[in-house]
Amino acid sequence: MVQAKHGGGKPSAELLADPGLARQVRRKALELVGRAGFGPGNVEDLEQEMWLDLVRAMRRYDPAQGRVQAYASGVLEIAARRLVRERVGNGRLRTVSQSIPVHDGDGGITDLGSVLTREAPQDIEQADLAIDMEAVMNRLPPDLRAVCGKLKEKCPAQAARELGLSLWHFQRKVDRIRRIFEAAGLGDCP
C-alpha cells in the first residue's frame, strides 16, 4: 500500500507508479477539458503539471493525517484551480490582503496574515482555499457554524455531546455542511 511508504520526505518511485493516483490525475485533467479554454490536446500537459504539484506536495504528506489518495485529491483540486486561474488570469498575479478577518479556530477572529505559514509562494493556493472556505462558513447558519467550530478541535462524538445533540442529529448537520461546501465548489478540499 502506498500510504505507509510516503510519510514526508521525498516521494518514491512507487508513488509515481501507483495506478490509483495515475487515475486520479487523469480524471482531474479530463475535468478541465472544456473549462478556461482547455481542450483534449491539453490533457497531457495538464497531467504533467498536476504530477509536478503532487510530487512537490508529497514532502508535506503525513500518513497519520489520512490516506495518500485523499491527500492527493486535495492537492489535485488545488492544482486544477491554479491551472484555471493562470489560464483565465493571463498571468496576472492575484494579491490577497493579509488583513482579511478570519476565524482563528478558538472562537475568535484574527487577520489572515497571522494564520498563514511563511512558505508563501506555494501556499497561495492554500490562502485562496482558506478565503473560499471562510466565505462559505460565514454564510452558514449559526447552528452549522457551531458544528464546524467543534469539529476543528473535537472528534464527532465529543463535539455532538458538547453541543447537546445526538450523534445521529449531529451527523445530519455534518452532511448538510458537506452539501453546502460541495454546492460552493469546495467538495474535494483537503
C-alpha positions as CSV (number, residue, x, y, z in Angstrom):
1,M,0.0,0.0,0.0
2,V,1.3,3.4,-0.9
3,Q,0.2,5.2,2.2
4,A,2.7,3.6,4.6
5,K,5.7,4.4,2.4
6,H,5.1,8.2,1.8
7,G,5.4,10.0,5.1
8,G,7.1,13.3,4.4
9,G,10.5,13.5,2.7
10,K,11.0,12.6,-0.9
11,P,8.3,10.8,-2.9
12,S,9.3,7.3,-4.0
13,A,9.1,5.8,-7.5
14,E,6.3,3.7,-6.1
15,L,4.1,6.8,-5.8
16,L,4.7,7.7,-9.4
17,A,3.8,4.1,-10.4
18,D,0.6,3.9,-8.3
19,P,-2.3,3.3,-10.8
20,G,-4.8,4.7,-8.3
21,L,-3.0,8.1,-8.2
22,A,-2.5,8.0,-12.0
23,R,-6.3,7.6,-12.4
24,Q,-6.9,10.5,-10.1
25,V,-4.5,12.7,-12.0
26,R,-6.0,11.7,-15.4
27,R,-9.6,12.2,-14.1
28,K,-8.8,15.7,-12.8
29,A,-7.0,16.7,-16.0
30,L,-10.0,15.5,-18.0
31,E,-12.4,17.5,-15.8
32,L,-10.6,20.7,-17.0
33,V,-11.3,19.9,-20.7
34,G,-13.8,22.5,-21.8
35,R,-13.0,24.9,-19.0
36,A,-10.9,28.0,-19.4
37,G,-10.1,27.2,-23.0
38,F,-8.5,23.8,-22.2
39,G,-9.1,21.2,-24.9
40,P,-8.4,17.5,-25.4
41,G,-5.0,18.4,-26.7
42,N,-4.1,19.9,-23.3
43,V,-4.7,16.8,-21.2
44,E,-1.1,15.5,-21.3
45,D,0.2,18.9,-20.3
46,L,-2.4,19.3,-17.5
47,E,-1.4,15.8,-16.2
48,Q,2.3,16.8,-16.1
49,E,1.5,20.0,-14.2
50,M,-0.6,18.1,-11.7
51,W,2.0,15.4,-11.2
52,L,4.6,18.1,-10.5
53,D,2.3,19.7,-7.9
54,L,1.7,16.3,-6.4
55,V,5.3,15.3,-6.2
56,R,6.2,18.7,-4.6
57,A,3.4,18.3,-2.1
58,M,4.3,14.8,-1.0
59,R,7.1,16.1,1.2
60,R,4.3,17.6,3.4
61,Y,2.2,14.5,3.4
62,D,1.7,12.9,6.9
63,P,0.2,9.3,6.8
64,A,-1.1,9.9,10.3
65,Q,-3.5,12.5,8.9
66,G,-5.1,10.2,6.4
67,R,-4.8,8.2,3.2
68,V,-2.5,9.3,0.4
69,Q,-5.4,9.2,-2.1
70,A,-7.4,11.7,0.0
71,Y,-4.3,14.0,0.3
72,A,-3.7,13.7,-3.4
73,S,-7.3,14.6,-4.1
74,G,-6.9,17.9,-2.3
75,V,-3.6,18.6,-3.9
76,L,-5.0,17.9,-7.4
77,E,-8.1,20.1,-6.7
78,I,-5.8,23.0,-5.8
79,A,-3.6,22.3,-8.8
80,A,-6.7,22.4,-11.1
81,R,-7.9,25.7,-9.6
82,R,-4.4,27.1,-10.1
83,L,-4.2,26.0,-13.7
84,V,-7.7,27.5,-14.5
85,R,-6.8,30.7,-12.6
86,E,-3.5,31.0,-14.5
87,R,-5.2,30.4,-17.9
88,V,-8.1,32.8,-17.2
89,G,-5.9,35.4,-15.5
90,N,-3.5,35.7,-18.4
91,G,-0.6,35.5,-16.0
92,R,-1.8,38.4,-13.8
93,L,-0.9,37.9,-10.1
94,R,-3.7,37.8,-7.7
95,T,-2.9,39.5,-4.5
96,V,-4.8,38.8,-1.2
97,S,-4.9,41.2,1.7
98,Q,-3.5,39.7,4.8
99,S,-5.7,41.9,6.9
100,I,-8.9,40.0,6.0
101,P,-10.6,38.9,9.2
102,V,-10.9,35.1,9.6
103,H,-12.0,32.8,12.4
104,D,-9.0,31.5,14.3
105,G,-10.5,28.2,15.4
106,D,-10.7,29.2,19.0
107,G,-13.9,31.1,18.6
108,G,-12.1,34.4,18.0
109,I,-11.3,36.4,14.9
110,T,-7.9,37.3,13.7
111,D,-6.4,38.5,10.4
112,L,-5.4,36.1,7.6
113,G,-1.7,37.1,7.8
114,S,-1.4,35.7,11.3
115,V,-2.7,32.2,10.3
116,L,-0.7,31.8,7.1
117,T,2.5,29.9,7.0
118,R,5.6,31.7,5.8
119,E,6.2,29.3,2.9
120,A,4.2,31.9,0.9
121,P,4.8,31.2,-2.9
122,Q,3.4,27.6,-2.9
123,D,0.9,28.4,-0.3
124,I,-1.0,31.0,-2.3
125,E,-3.4,28.2,-3.3
126,Q,-3.9,27.4,0.4
127,A,-4.6,31.0,1.1
128,D,-7.2,31.2,-1.7
129,L,-8.8,28.0,-0.3
130,A,-8.9,29.4,3.2
131,I,-10.6,32.6,1.9
132,D,-13.1,30.5,-0.1
133,M,-13.8,28.3,2.9
134,E,-14.2,31.3,5.2
135,A,-16.7,32.8,2.8
136,V,-18.8,29.7,2.8
137,M,-18.6,29.3,6.6
138,N,-19.7,32.9,7.1
139,R,-22.9,32.1,5.1
140,L,-23.7,29.1,7.3
141,P,-26.5,29.4,9.9
142,P,-25.2,29.7,13.5
143,D,-26.0,26.1,14.4
144,L,-23.9,24.8,11.5
145,R,-21.1,27.2,12.2
146,A,-21.0,25.8,15.8
147,V,-20.7,22.3,14.4
148,C,-17.8,23.4,12.2
149,G,-16.1,25.1,15.2
150,K,-16.4,22.0,17.3
151,L,-15.1,19.7,14.6
152,K,-11.9,21.7,14.3
153,E,-11.0,20.7,17.8
154,K,-13.0,17.6,18.8
155,C,-14.0,14.2,17.4
156,P,-17.6,14.0,16.2
157,A,-18.8,12.1,19.3
158,Q,-17.3,14.7,21.7
159,A,-18.5,17.6,19.5
160,A,-22.1,16.2,19.4
161,R,-22.0,15.7,23.2
162,E,-20.8,19.3,23.8
163,L,-23.5,20.7,21.5
164,G,-26.2,18.6,23.2
165,L,-27.0,16.7,20.1
166,S,-27.4,13.0,19.4
167,L,-24.8,11.6,17.1
168,W,-27.5,11.0,14.5
169,H,-28.6,14.6,14.5
170,F,-25.0,15.8,14.6
171,Q,-24.2,13.7,11.5
172,R,-27.2,15.1,9.7
173,K,-25.8,18.6,10.3
174,V,-22.4,17.5,9.1
175,D,-24.0,16.0,5.9
176,R,-25.8,19.4,5.4
177,I,-22.5,21.2,5.8
178,R,-20.8,18.9,3.2
179,R,-23.6,19.6,0.7
180,I,-23.3,23.4,1.2
181,F,-19.5,23.2,0.6
182,E,-20.0,20.9,-2.4
183,A,-22.5,23.4,-3.9
184,A,-19.9,26.1,-3.4
185,G,-17.3,24.0,-5.4
186,L,-15.3,23.0,-2.3
187,G,-16.3,19.4,-2.1
188,D,-12.9,17.9,-2.7
189,C,-10.9,20.1,-0.3
190,P,-8.3,18.6,2.0
